[in-house]
Amino acid sequence: MASTRYLYFIITRKPETPGRINAGSICYSSRSGLQPPPTKLSVQVMGCALRNDVEVSSVAELSEEEAELLQALPEDAERLKWFRERDALRTALGLTEGTAVTVDEGGKKLRGVIRFIGRLADPTYYTPLTGIFFGVELQGEDKGKGNTNGTYMYKTLFSCVKDGGIFAPFSRVKPVSQPETEALIPGDRVTYFISDKCRHGMVVDVQEKDGKHIVRISTDTDENGKTGGELEVPLQLVAKGEVPAESMDVDTALVDPNTGDLYMGLSVNSMVEVTLAEGNSYGIIRWIGTLPDLQETMAGLELEEVKGVSDGTFKSKRLFKCPHKRALFVKLSSCRPDSRFQSTSANHSERMPKQEDPDRETEHSTGKLETVPPITTEQVKPILIGRMRGIQGHCNSCYMDAALFSLFSCSSVLDSMLFKSTEPQDAPIQKTLLHDIVNPLRSKGFVEGQHVMKLRQQLQKHGYSHSFTTDEKDPEEFLTVIMHHILALDPLLKLSAGGKVQESYCYQIFLDQNHSLVLPTVQQLLEHSFYSAGLKLAEVPSCLILQMPRFGKKFKMFDKIIPSLELDITDLLSEGPQQCILCGNLAQQECIECFKDPLFSQTGFKIFCNTCSSQVHSHPQRRSHQLVSLEVPKGYCGYSVPHALTRDKLELFAVLCIETSHYVSFIKYGPNSQDWIFFDSMADRQGERDGFNIPEVHACPEVGVYLEMSPVELANQVPRDMKGVAKRLFCDAYMYLYQSTSMCLYR
């Protein structure tokens, strides 16, 4: 999901200054920062930490979609070339999954069908918008001439045979006219012939095998007269045509025995199950209505698994949008409520409530706002520890489960977002977050999976992502949507760079290639990142959310990272008094070049009083260093003797970790070194496809044992031999959460 905070531009001619910006560079600027009519724009080039002023005449504005397409191209000159060929851009914007195309690969035009449109890399702090690529499944004689099976960086984005697919930018992809032999599309009702007998079914796919077109059909009756099943039929034996409505039955109609309601209260966004030939499938109703020539009320489902026939289109008409082969159209009477949310858990005798409309206010969510303080150190064991504790996971929700548990179980630093005034259209989301998730978590220690699904449905309904209810997301994407787009929370982080202030909700740690860190602490990572980017903190943040340096979700820069239980940010602030690192007197000068000098400690920026700076820089190796004068607050002028200055520190309260695309979290809930708990929203499962996930929270005091080790001892620990779940904290950290205790709502 791209950010809507920014305007995007392309540099159409190289500006005279600064010299590092090229024609063809994609850059962005905050919408709120523009004062019309500007002659210059303050823009930030993708991937660059610094802002630059460029002439308005040197840039052209891009739509967000155009910027995403151009960002996928590797060179600035190529971006500018294709920007000037606007027809190609407009054509690319109209491409959809299922479109027949040719893709340029090594100078050859290969024939295929688009199966995926999206990002291959996650956005970062300095690159809020990454390139959009097209995943093409090659067809016919070109099958096998690709370089992927639909997987990128170990994540399956679409399915095809080995070397049967290609990921390419729009510049290499061109639509082609559909040949007559491909007039059939998934979802078409057809008549086909086997042994001279006429039968009926629905098209699942049209494929080419050994030079012949084959139609895969979901059958009403198979060759033996039995109901259900799939088979492949040569195209010449298939005729496009409708059959009577009764043949579209997938399952018998169900009637609620209590109300007599034929459809059991189902509506758009209801979570349902339906019985197909191979068994039960689960999904969410995205559309309800009638289809041409059919009298029955039909439902368009977005399935959890790739078992559908389209991306939400029926006979070339789009009725809703979902990933390819996840849409299925069935009779509404064939659907029934998802039974997995009607199950009884091992530790809870109450049945899980029926799924509600995402924006329907229930009795407990109206009236005066209730408040429940976070769980205290003494309450953790009786309220949180155990199975069926925490937040119950469901359908790729672990990113949201772990983020919500980390933020609200034992901390109140962001509780203000639960009570601040918000827009009327966003109030139901805030109420769901407070009443259905945060309050039950803190009072009962357990949140049912349906409540998180309700929140995901509300976010999806508001248009922030069409796959919020089904696909895995990144925690920072979810947090930005909630804090910025929904609740309009003031940015948590204000960064100072070159005298200008930038705002954000999370900070992605970047390191230059010349760093010498091997087993870093979070303190060292933050300092090195600020050093390499030339950043300082404009003020002390109430909550600091740090993303660890890694390439996507798979490739980590460090084998282990040592959690810093406290972050000393005094020297990272752009304003305020600071102490000389040698004598403790009031600091008056900073030396950036001394930051990596092995003579000094491995942490902290190198700041000195005038006397110590003169002595340090009298050494021949440091005489060429460029010093920066610090702004000393007036009230501190004249101090010359050592005195105690208050250090600004943040405390660690949670860590999100990821391993094999599954998020879990650690909470530091008390003052003792062993006061740690571990949360997994999908720790276990009852039943198979028809079952439900069992979340679990358990104590992990072993973390404290490893934190008390020396760096040498910790470096020698073999990850697979580390006790309990400690390995996951030290080796799989994805996001660290720090708080200023003076700014928490409850203390």
Secondary structure, 3 states (H helix, E strand, C coil): CCCCCEEEEEECCCCCCCCCCCCCCEEEEEHHHCCCCCCEEEEEECCCCCEEEEEHHHEEEECHHHHHHHHCCCCHHHHHHHHHCHHHHHHHHCCCCCCEEEEEECCEEEEEEEEEEEECCCCCCCCCCCCEEEEEEECHHHCCCCCECCEECCEECCCCCCCCEEEECHHHEEECCCCHHHCCCCCCEEEEEECCEEEEEEEEEEEEECCEEEEEEEECECCCCCECCEEEEEHHHEEECCCCHHHHCCCCCCCCCCCCCCCCCCCCCCEEEEEECCEEEEEEEEEEECCCCCCCCEEEEEECCCCCCECCEECCEECCCCCCCCEEEEEHHHCEECHHHCCCCCCCCCCCCCCCCCCCCCHHHCCCCCCCCCCCCCCHHHHHCEECCEECCCCCCHHHHHHHHHHHCCCCCCCHHHHCCCCHHHHHHHHHHHHHHHHHHHHHCEECHHHHHHHHHHHHHCCCCCCCCCCCCCHHHHHHHHHHHHCCCCCCEEEEECCEEEEECCEECCCCCCCCCCCCEHHHHHHHHHHHHCCEECCCCCEEEEECCEECCCEECCCCCECCCEEECHHHECCCCCECCCCCCECCEEEHHHCCCCCCCCCCCCEECHHHHHHHCCCHHHCCCCEEECCCCHHHCCCCCCCCCCCCEEEEEEEEEEECCEEEEEEECCCCCCCEEEEEEEEEEECCCCCEEEEEEEECCHHHHHHCCCHHHHHCCCHHHCCCCHHHHHHCEEEEEEECHHHCCCC
